[in-house]
Amino acid sequence: MGIYVTRADNGLFLSQHKYAIGILERASMLNFKLACTPTDLSSKLDGSGPPVDDLTLCRNLGGTLQYLTFT
């Protein structure tokens, strides 16, 4: 869970690339293709979808993505 620092001519570069790759590996999404997915801010979850197979993994991924976003 570290931030990697690289010195450049114009300053320092901070990266969490390794941490982000680890998240994708845990979610089994490392080989997925990139896609633009705009967020619909008015949508609400109604619980009609299929249940999550591993609730602990789902919660853990949510927390790690939140950490990655805030740091």
Disulfide bonds with the S-S distance in Angstrom:
none
